[in-house]
């Protein structure tokens, strides 16, 4: 959640290029809705947000969510950092910051969240016998290791997070490749075809389906 459009877009692109799936909210109200209603492995939370400030959003989150929170702020006072950490933030980063430090902190929080979880459920996505480990960056089906490229891993992550939901080529292009969809390119179709070959071709039950005229959906369809 970041109210500065240029910084928000910069962070979105950087995280997307690092193969993370990213949603952006520019106000505390929108951020609270996304964070409380959705499923996220990490929240980047700016302190100064319109509507609700970061502290108020954090309080809402901590009432029912245990997602790791990295707070971003231009305030460099010790009391501000202490307030954020006491409110439930897992880490605190003061602007301006180096992108490399932000990415390192993101990775550390994701690892920490996985280690202190009582189970792997928060970091492993599943559908039928398909399994994706977000921390170890491994995928398997029926116990067989799937050799995925970085983009295929990101694409499968998105499809698993939205399992049962039809995703258009436009949505996939924006989320996975960070690009506006061009009807003259077949990058999405090629990637989906290659992914389907790895997760479906060797197995009787098919999980990745094409919905004609709409897009693609990952779901366990009953016979």
C-alpha positions, 0 to 999 in steps of 0.5 A, a space after each residue: 500500500 503506497 500513496 505515491 503513484 511513482 514509487 508504487 509503480 516502481 515497487 510494483 515493477 521491481 517486485 513483478 520482475 522478481 517473480 512476485 505477484 503484486 496488488 497495489 492500493 493507493 489508500 488505506 481504505 482500499 489497502 485494508 479491504 485487499 489485505 483483510 479479504 485476500 490472501 497475501 504472503 507479505 504486505 508492504 505498508 506505507 505509514 502516510 496513506 489517505 483515508 486510513 493511515 498505516 497504523 490504523 490498517 495494521 491494527 485492522 490486520 492484526 485483529 485476524 491476520 498473521 501476514 508479515 508486514 513491512 512498513 515503509 515511511 519517510 519518518 526517521 524518528 525512533 518513536 515512529 519506528 517503535 510505534 510501528 513495531 509495537 503495533 505489530 509490524 514485522 520490519 520497518 524501512 525508512 525512505 529513501 531506501 535501496 531496492 536491493 535492501 527492500 528485496 532482501 527484507 522481503 525475502 527474509 520476512 517470507 522465510 521467517 514467516 515460513 519457519 514460524 508457521 506451524 504448518 506449510 499451508 501458508 506457503 504451499 499452494 495446492 490443487 488436487 495432486 498439484 503442489 507449489 512451494 512458494 518458499 523453496 520455489 518447487 513444484 510437483 504433481 503426484 510427487 513428481 518434480 516439475 521443472 518450471 522456468 521463473 515465468 512458468 512458476 509465476 504464472 502457476 502461482 497466479 493461477 493457483 491463487 485464483 484457482 476456479 477463476 477464469 483469467 483473461 489473457 490481458 490479466 495474465 499479461 499484466 500480472 506475469 509479464 507486466 505488459 499491456 496486452 497486445 493482440 498481435 503477440 502470442 506470449 501468453 498462449 505459448 506460456 500457457 501451452 508450455 505450462 500445460 505440457 508440464 503440469 497436465 500432459 503426463 497425467 490423466 486428470 487435466 487441471 489447466 483449462 481453456 475457456 473459449 473467448 474468455 481465458 484460462 482457469 486452473 480447477 479440479 473439474 469433476 467427471 
